[in-house]
Structure formats: C-alpha cells, structure tokens
C-alpha cells in the first residue's frame, strides 16, 4: 500500500473458538482466512472484535454460549496481520478471569494490542495506541453486554457502558475527548445492541453522533451478527454494525448473518479519504470474498440501509468522503 496514506482494515466479530478452533487444528492456521488473507496482508492496520477467549481454562461460567480457542490459535490472528482487537464483549470472560488473563497474555506475546478489558476498571478503560509510519491511531472499546462483568476499581472485567446512563455516557465521551489530543485518528469500537437487529436504535444513533462530536473519527460497531447502515457524519465514519467475519454460527437465511464486509478505510493525519466495502461470506468455517448473488445482495442491502442516513454507496462498494 502507499506510504502517503494509511490503509485501515476493519471487520466485525472474529469467533475462532468452538468449531473453528477444531477445524484450524485439522487444516492449519490460515484456513479460516480463505482468500481474504491477501487483502488483510495489504493493509497497514487491521482491527477486529475478538469474540472468543484464547485459553486452556475449563472454568466455564454459566451462560448460553461459551467460546474459547486454544492459545496457539492466536497464530491465525497473527497470520491475518491483526494489529489490535476489542475485548469489550460478552465472551472474553466465558472461561472466567483466568481465561481473560490468559487471552491478554497470549495477545501480548503475539504482539497484538487490545482494548476494552483489564484487571481493574482503569486498565479496562485504557486505549490501545498503534503507531505506524509516524501515524498514531487510538482505539477505545466499550460494550453494553454483560453488565455483571463490568470492571471495578479492584475487580477485573470489561469496559462496560449503559448508554442510557448519563454517568456512563459522560465517562465515555470524556475518554474520547482526552484521547483526541494524543492521536491522529481515533477509533471507538462498540459491542452494542441486540442480535439480528437490522437498524440502530435512535439512542445509538444519538450516542454515535456525540462520540464524533467529542473527537471520534470512526465508530466501529458490532454485536448484531449482521451488518447495519453506514453514516458519514461531520466527515467521519459511523459503521453501526460490521457483522460477523469468521465464526461457526447457524445461518439465518433471511437476515444472512453469513454475509458482511471487510471495511477498508483510506486516511491520513488530517482526514478520512474513502471507505471501500469488500463483500465477504462465511462458509465451512472460512471467510472468502463474496461473488455473484451474494456480492450483489450485500451491496444492494448496504445501499438501502445507508440511504436512510443519506449515505451514498456506489455499486462498487465505495464511499468517498473528500
């Protein structure tokens, strides 16, 4: 990629546990990445939501779905050149604090940064700072999932937020305002909202706007398991939900949770230049570039969703901001 501008790759949930973990053991670390690997390796920075613990812990907490991959599977993330992950989600503590701590140590050893979880409230709120070619990117991560997992002054957990709570909102907006002074680009990663919802609620739209007004350049939403609209607000990008990228989940044939995008952002220190949407599809525990009907469905659907926010997505999946 060009040295003049930075190319940032964003994707939604990466769940390499359970069935994906098993298939990696049989077919190798590259298998889940399919032909999207070549794209991942051409970017400068890649950020995803890590929707699983990387742990050998068997201390499973009581809940409906518990995801873990053996720690060696971090090599799949490394091969994908994942620079940083969000850990503020409803699966990082699936195998207790032990599983979360092992995940953090595993990521550190692999040189992958993270934000959104920690050994106490202060640590869970810390941003990840990524430096590339004299370019500084800050990543803040929050989730409205699993309130009981919220980190506290002397307890480990996630960077929890309730956007209906004025104190929580104030804290998040203050974090953005403070980090804005230290970075060239600020990404806020949010694991928010219910599953399988096609449109963000009015309070979510409101909060995303407030984050931008305080200094966020890109809102990186995820949690719904399907992609939602893109909004260009004050020449910044709001990706309300980026869907799923790698997983073993059951397919909803109407909402098509097997389809999403790799979101490729071109930017520099002063502005976001463009967003290129690369349609992808999950099949047999592997992500590949979508083709034919799947490609067309994804482009048409994101055009329809985004039009409600007056965002024009070209038939080639491009949004120009300048």
C-alpha positions as CSV (number, residue, x, y, z in Angstrom):
1,X,0.0,0.0,0.0
2,X,1.0,3.6,-0.4
3,X,3.3,5.3,2.1
4,X,1.5,8.6,1.8
5,X,-1.8,7.4,3.2
6,X,-2.7,4.8,5.8
7,X,-5.0,1.9,5.0
8,X,-7.0,0.7,7.9
9,X,-8.9,-2.6,7.7
10,X,-11.9,-3.2,10.0
11,X,-14.1,-6.3,10.4
12,X,-16.7,-7.4,12.9
13,X,-16.8,-10.5,15.1
14,X,-14.0,-12.9,14.8
15,X,-15.0,-16.1,16.6
16,X,-12.2,-18.7,16.2
17,X,-13.4,-20.9,19.0
18,X,-15.6,-24.0,19.2
19,X,-15.9,-25.5,15.7
20,X,-13.5,-23.0,14.1
21,X,-10.8,-24.0,16.7
22,X,-11.3,-27.6,15.8
23,X,-11.0,-27.0,12.0
24,X,-7.9,-24.9,12.5
25,X,-6.3,-27.9,14.4
26,X,-7.0,-30.1,11.4
27,X,-6.5,-27.7,8.4
28,X,-4.0,-25.1,9.7
29,X,-3.9,-21.6,11.0
30,X,-4.6,-20.0,7.6
31,X,-7.7,-22.0,6.8
32,X,-10.4,-19.6,8.3
33,X,-9.0,-16.7,6.4
34,X,-9.7,-18.0,2.9
35,X,-8.9,-15.7,0.0
36,X,-9.4,-12.6,2.2
37,X,-5.9,-13.2,3.6
38,X,-4.4,-11.4,0.7
39,X,-6.4,-8.3,1.5
40,X,-5.6,-8.5,5.2
41,X,-1.9,-8.6,4.4
42,X,-2.0,-5.5,2.2
43,X,-3.3,-3.1,4.8
44,X,-1.3,-1.1,7.3
45,X,-3.5,-1.7,10.4
46,X,-6.3,-4.2,11.0
47,X,-8.8,-4.1,13.9
48,X,-11.5,-6.7,14.7
49,X,-13.7,-7.7,17.7
50,X,-12.3,-10.9,19.2
51,X,-15.4,-12.9,20.1
52,X,-13.7,-15.6,22.0
53,X,-11.2,-16.3,24.8
54,X,-7.8,-17.7,23.9
55,X,-7.3,-20.1,26.8
56,X,-6.9,-23.6,28.2
57,X,-9.1,-22.7,31.2
58,X,-12.0,-25.1,31.9
59,X,-13.7,-22.7,34.4
60,X,-16.8,-22.2,32.2
61,X,-19.2,-19.5,33.5
62,X,-22.9,-20.3,33.4
63,X,-24.4,-18.8,30.2
64,X,-25.9,-20.0,26.9
65,X,-22.8,-19.8,24.7
66,X,-19.2,-20.1,25.8
67,X,-16.5,-19.7,23.3
68,X,-12.8,-20.5,23.6
69,X,-9.9,-21.3,21.3
70,X,-6.7,-22.9,22.4
71,X,-4.0,-20.2,22.8
72,X,-2.0,-21.3,19.8
73,X,-4.8,-20.2,17.6
74,X,-3.6,-16.6,18.1
75,X,-1.4,-17.6,15.1
76,X,-4.5,-17.2,12.9
77,X,-4.8,-13.6,14.1
78,X,-1.1,-13.1,13.6
79,X,-1.2,-14.5,10.1
80,X,-4.1,-12.2,9.3
81,X,-1.9,-9.3,10.4
82,X,-4.5,-8.3,13.1
83,X,-2.9,-5.2,14.8
84,X,-5.4,-4.8,17.6
85,X,-8.6,-6.4,18.9
86,X,-11.5,-5.2,21.0
87,X,-12.1,-7.4,24.1
88,X,-15.1,-5.4,25.4
89,X,-17.7,-8.0,24.6
90,X,-19.8,-10.8,26.1
91,X,-17.3,-13.7,25.6
92,X,-14.0,-12.6,26.9
93,X,-14.9,-13.9,30.4
94,X,-16.6,-17.0,29.2
95,X,-14.0,-19.1,31.0
96,X,-13.6,-16.8,34.0
97,X,-10.9,-14.3,34.9
98,X,-8.3,-16.9,34.3
99,X,-9.4,-17.2,30.7
100,X,-9.4,-13.5,30.2
101,X,-6.0,-13.0,31.7
102,X,-4.6,-15.9,29.5
103,X,-6.1,-14.3,26.5
104,X,-4.5,-10.9,27.2
105,X,-1.1,-12.6,27.8
106,X,-1.4,-14.6,24.6
107,X,-2.2,-11.5,22.6
108,X,0.7,-9.6,24.2
109,X,3.1,-12.4,23.4
110,X,1.9,-12.3,19.7
111,X,2.4,-8.5,19.5
112,X,-1.4,-7.9,19.2
113,X,-2.7,-4.9,21.1
114,X,-6.1,-4.9,22.8
115,X,-8.6,-2.6,24.5
116,X,-11.8,-3.0,26.5
117,X,-10.9,-5.4,29.3
118,X,-8.4,-5.5,32.1
119,X,-7.5,-6.4,35.7
120,X,-9.4,-3.4,37.1
121,X,-11.6,-0.5,35.9
122,X,-8.7,1.8,35.0
123,X,-7.0,-0.9,32.9
124,X,-10.2,-1.9,31.1
125,X,-10.7,1.7,30.1
126,X,-7.3,2.2,28.7
127,X,-6.9,2.7,24.9
128,X,-4.7,0.8,22.6
129,X,-2.2,3.1,20.8
130,X,-1.0,1.9,17.4
131,X,2.0,3.7,15.8
132,X,2.6,3.1,12.0
133,X,4.8,5.2,9.8
134,X,4.8,8.2,12.3
135,X,1.0,7.8,12.4
136,X,-0.8,7.4,15.7
137,X,-4.1,5.6,16.0
138,X,-6.0,5.3,19.3
139,X,-8.5,2.5,19.9
140,X,-11.2,2.7,22.7
141,X,-13.5,-0.2,23.3
142,X,-16.8,-0.4,25.1
143,X,-19.7,-2.9,25.4
144,X,-23.3,-2.8,26.7
145,X,-23.3,-6.6,27.1
146,X,-22.9,-8.5,30.4
147,X,-23.4,-5.7,33.0
148,X,-22.2,-8.1,35.7
149,X,-18.8,-8.4,34.0
150,X,-18.1,-4.6,34.4
151,X,-14.6,-4.0,35.7
152,X,-14.5,-2.2,39.0
153,X,-11.6,-0.4,40.9
154,X,-10.4,-3.7,42.4
155,X,-12.0,-6.3,40.1
156,X,-11.2,-7.4,36.6
157,X,-13.7,-7.2,33.8
158,X,-14.8,-5.4,30.7
159,X,-15.2,-1.7,29.9
160,X,-19.0,-1.7,30.3
161,X,-21.3,1.1,29.2
162,X,-25.0,1.7,29.5
163,X,-25.8,4.5,27.0
164,X,-29.0,5.3,28.9
165,X,-26.9,6.1,32.0
166,X,-25.7,9.7,32.0
167,X,-22.6,8.9,34.1
168,X,-21.6,6.1,31.7
169,X,-22.0,8.3,28.7
170,X,-20.1,11.1,30.3
171,X,-17.2,8.8,31.1
172,X,-17.1,7.5,27.5
173,X,-17.3,11.0,26.0
174,X,-14.6,12.2,28.4
175,X,-12.3,9.3,27.3
176,X,-12.7,10.3,23.7
177,X,-12.0,13.9,24.4
178,X,-8.9,13.1,26.3
179,X,-7.5,10.6,23.8
180,X,-8.2,13.0,20.9
181,X,-5.3,15.2,22.0
182,X,-2.8,12.3,21.6
183,X,-3.6,10.6,18.3
184,X,-4.1,11.4,14.7
185,X,-7.1,9.1,14.3
186,X,-9.4,7.8,17.0
187,X,-11.5,4.6,16.6
188,X,-14.2,3.8,19.1
189,X,-15.1,0.1,19.0
190,X,-18.6,-0.7,20.4
191,X,-20.0,-4.2,21.0
192,X,-23.6,-3.0,21.4
193,X,-27.2,-3.8,20.9
194,X,-29.3,-7.0,20.4
195,X,-28.6,-9.8,18.0
196,X,-30.1,-9.8,14.5
197,X,-31.3,-6.2,14.5
198,X,-31.1,-4.5,11.1
199,X,-31.1,-0.9,12.2
200,X,-29.6,1.0,15.1
201,X,-32.0,2.5,17.6
202,X,-32.4,6.2,17.9
203,X,-30.4,6.3,21.2
204,X,-27.5,4.5,19.5
205,X,-27.5,7.0,16.6
206,X,-27.6,9.8,19.1
207,X,-24.6,8.4,21.1
208,X,-22.6,7.8,17.9
209,X,-23.1,11.4,16.9
210,X,-21.9,12.6,20.4
211,X,-18.8,10.4,20.1
212,X,-17.9,12.0,16.8
213,X,-18.6,15.5,18.2
214,X,-16.1,14.8,21.0
215,X,-13.4,13.7,18.6
216,X,-14.0,10.1,17.3
217,X,-13.1,9.6,13.7
218,X,-14.5,6.1,13.2
219,X,-17.2,4.3,15.1
220,X,-16.6,0.5,14.7
221,X,-19.9,-1.2,15.8
222,X,-20.5,-4.9,16.2
223,X,-22.7,-7.3,18.1
224,X,-25.8,-7.8,15.9
225,X,-24.2,-10.5,13.8
226,X,-25.5,-8.8,10.7
227,X,-24.3,-5.6,9.2
228,X,-26.1,-2.3,9.6
229,X,-26.1,1.1,7.9
230,X,-23.0,3.3,7.4
231,X,-23.4,7.0,8.1
232,X,-21.0,9.8,7.2
233,X,-21.4,12.4,9.9
234,X,-19.3,15.5,10.0
235,X,-16.9,13.8,7.5
236,X,-16.4,10.9,9.9
237,X,-17.5,7.3,9.6
238,X,-20.1,5.6,11.7
239,X,-20.2,1.8,11.0
240,X,-23.2,1.0,13.1
241,X,-22.6,-2.7,12.9
242,X,-19.9,-4.6,10.9
243,X,-21.5,-8.0,11.3
244,X,-19.6,-11.3,11.5
245,X,-16.2,-12.1,9.9
246,X,-15.3,-15.6,11.0
247,X,-17.5,-18.0,13.0
248,X,-19.3,-21.3,13.1
249,X,-22.8,-19.8,13.8
250,X,-26.1,-21.2,12.4
251,X,-27.3,-19.4,9.3
252,X,-30.4,-17.1,9.3
253,X,-31.5,-17.4,5.7
254,X,-33.4,-14.1,5.8
255,X,-31.0,-11.9,7.6
256,X,-27.9,-13.5,6.1
257,X,-25.5,-13.4,9.0
258,X,-23.1,-15.2,6.8
259,X,-22.6,-12.0,4.7
260,X,-20.8,-8.9,5.6
261,X,-17.8,-6.8,4.5
262,X,-14.1,-6.1,5.1
263,X,-14.2,-2.4,5.6
264,X,-11.1,-0.8,4.1
265,X,-10.6,2.9,5.1
266,X,-8.0,5.1,3.4
267,X,-7.0,8.0,5.5
268,X,-4.2,10.3,6.5
269,X,-3.4,12.5,9.5
270,X,-5.9,15.2,8.5
271,X,-8.9,13.4,7.1
272,X,-10.7,10.2,6.1
273,X,-10.5,9.9,2.3
274,X,-12.6,6.9,1.4
275,X,-14.2,3.7,2.5
276,X,-14.1,0.6,0.3
277,X,-16.5,-2.2,1.1
278,X,-15.3,-5.7,0.2
279,X,-18.2,-8.1,0.5
280,X,-17.3,-11.4,2.3
281,X,-19.1,-14.6,3.1
282,X,-18.6,-17.2,5.7
283,X,-18.9,-20.9,4.8
284,X,-17.4,-24.0,6.2
285,X,-15.7,-22.1,9.0
286,X,-13.9,-19.9,6.4
287,X,-14.3,-16.3,5.2
288,X,-13.9,-15.6,1.4
289,X,-14.7,-12.7,-0.9
290,X,-18.4,-12.9,-1.8
291,X,-19.3,-13.4,-5.5
292,X,-22.3,-13.4,-7.8
293,X,-25.7,-13.3,-5.9
294,X,-24.0,-12.9,-2.5
295,X,-22.0,-9.9,-3.7
296,X,-25.0,-8.2,-5.2
297,X,-27.2,-8.8,-2.2
298,X,-24.7,-7.4,0.2
299,X,-24.1,-4.2,-1.9
300,X,-27.8,-3.6,-2.5
301,X,-28.6,-4.1,1.1
302,X,-25.9,-1.8,2.5
303,X,-27.1,0.8,-0.1
304,X,-30.7,0.6,1.1
305,X,-29.7,0.7,4.8
306,X,-27.3,3.6,4.4
307,X,-29.6,5.6,2.2
308,X,-31.7,6.3,5.4
309,X,-28.7,8.2,6.6
310,X,-28.2,10.0,3.3
311,X,-25.0,8.0,2.7
312,X,-24.4,7.1,-0.9
313,X,-22.6,3.7,-1.5
314,X,-21.6,3.1,-5.1
315,X,-22.3,-0.1,-6.9
316,X,-18.6,-0.9,-6.4
317,X,-19.0,-0.5,-2.7
318,X,-17.2,2.8,-2.3
319,X,-17.9,5.9,-0.2
320,X,-15.9,9.0,-0.9
321,X,-15.6,11.5,2.0
322,X,-13.5,14.0,0.1
